[in-house]
């Protein structure tokens, strides 16, 4: 009877531990429902046509989006939350010529570039890790 109780307890511990272990090994994906895809990373250069703050999610939160005019056509570039972008030393304004590296995906039915890094002249703004994790998520992204 005692060994049956021990076996049942051991089985319960293993059953609870397996889902936790498999969850911990899953790669963490950032923002946009995990749309950032390292397989679609590309670099696009062009002129910033507009900079907009777009409301999303909870009240009072905004994302910074650029409209970039490139040789391939106009492209929406999603940088990150305004509270993070506004605190960076590099500022992006209309008519700036920039180079953006990020994941080109379909978001809300349209092609967008989820930016990982932006270069303007000698300045650089890093937004995501090589795996696509947002730097605004804190130490776990670094």
Secondary structure, DSSP 8 states (H G I E B T S, - for coil): -HHHHHHHHHHHHHHHHHHHHHHHHS----SGGGT--GGGEEEEEEEEEEEEEEE-SSTT-EEEEEEEEETTEEEEEEEEEHHHHTTSS----TT-EEEEEEEEEEETTEEEEEEEEEEETTEEEE-B-TT--BGGG-GGG-
